[in-house]
Amino acid sequence: MKKRSLLLVFFCGMLLLSFSNKKEESVEINSMKIEIPLDKSIEGWGSWNTTDCLRGLDFRVRNDGYNKYAKKYRWSIEFKNRYKESLHFSYKAVAPNQKYEIRRSGKTTDRIHVNSGGKRGSYYLVNSSSSIYIYVNRIRIHHKDYGVKYYKCDK
């Protein structure tokens, strides 16, 4: 009994000491803060649209404002898969005046995987404040992103 009382007193004392004012040591860390200011007139998400290629792949965009360091507008993109299988595809967002050039070249920079019924998002820096064009290619509608040929557009 005496041992338990001593342990209880010791535990309570330690607990009280943990809440006492301790002298804290400040450590200076070499770091750089980068602030990317956005335009104050940030708009909400646009309506869902269907891509030029796939009836079951929807997307919507949002202008997140002007990035003065990149001198471009940041556009958030959200994709929604309405197919019963997972979607794997490459894509690129460009200004509308680059639509025909990107279609001709077929050069995409990002690859994304969207599960059946799921949503996935990303963002792009684009030289357009009012709208963007999203080009999609190298599509696979399958649970894996390998072992099957690329899907042709269904539109």
N, C-alpha and C positions, 0 to 999 in steps of 0.2 A: 504494500500500500504506500509506504514511504517512497519507494522507487518511482511509482506512478506519479505521485505528487511532485517529486523533483522534476521528472520528465515534462509534466504539464507546465510547471513554472518556467522551465527552460524554453519550451516551445512558445509560450506566451511572450516571454522576454525577447526571443528572436523575432517574433511577429511584430512586436512593437518597434524594435530597432529597424526593421525593414521599412517602416513608414516614417522614420525620423528624417530630418533635413540632412541630406548628405551633400558634401561639396562635390559638385559635378565638374568633370574636366571636359573642356571643349576641345574638340579635335578639328583642325582645319583640313578640309579635303580639297584637293585641286580638281575643280570641275568647271564646266562651262554650261551656262544656261542658254538654251536657244529658244527664243520665242518666235512662233510663226503667227503673226497677226492675221486674223480673218476679217473680211468685210463685215460690218455690223448688220447688213441687210440680208442675213442668211435665210434662205427660203427652205420650206419643208420638202418632203419627198414628192416627186411627181407621180402621176398615175402609172399603173402597171402597163407595160407595152410588150408585144411579142416580137422576137427577133425576126430578121429577114429570112432566116433559115429554118428554124424549128418552131412548130406550133405549140409544143409543150414546154418551151423555155421562155419565161417572162422576165422582164427586168424593169427596174425603176431607177431614177437618178435624183441626186440632190446636189445643188451648187452650195458648197461649203465656204465659198468666199475666195477672195483674191489672195494669193501667196506672193508677197512683194519680193521675196528672195528668189523664187523660181520665175517670177514675172508671168505666172499662169494662174488659172483658176483651178481649185481643187474640186473635183466631182466625185462624190461617193456613188457607188453602183451596188445594187442588190439584185441578185439573180434568184429566181424561184423555179424549181423543177416540178412540172406537173405530170411527168412520165412515171410509169410503174417501176422503172429501172433507174439506177444511178446515172448521172450525166458527167462526162469528162470532156472538156473542150478548152481550146485556146481562144484568147480574145485580146482585143486592143480597143481603147477608146481614143477617138481623135476629134478634132474640130470638124463640123459638117463640110467645110470646103475641102477636106482631105478624104472624103468618103470614097471617091472613085479611085484615088491613088492607093488606098489601103486594100480595096477590093482587087485591084489589078495585081498588086505585089503579093498579097496574101500573108504579109509578115505580121505575125502577132507576137506579143512579148510575155504574156502571162497565161498560165494554165490553172484551171479551177475545177474542183470536183464537188458536185452537188448531189446529195442523196435524194432518193425518191421522196417527193413531197417536201423536201427541205429548201432552205434558203442559205445563200452564202454571199458575202459582200467583199468589196475592195474599194480602192479609190485610184484616180488618175489625175495628173496635172495636165490641163489642156488649155490651149490658146483660144478659148471661147467662153464668153460670159453668159450666153443665152441658151445654148444647147450643145449636145455632143452626139457623135455617131459611134455605135458600138459594133465592131466587126467580130464575128464568131466563125471559127473553122476548126479542123482536126477534131471532129466530134466522135465520141464513143458513147453509145447508150448500152451500158453493160455494168455488172457489179464490179468489174475490174477495168483498169485503164490500160490493159495490154491483152494480147492474145486474140483480139478481134479487129477486123478492118475498120477504118474510119467510116462513119455514117454519112451518107449523102443527104443533102437538105430535103426536108419533106414538104416544102412549099412550092 
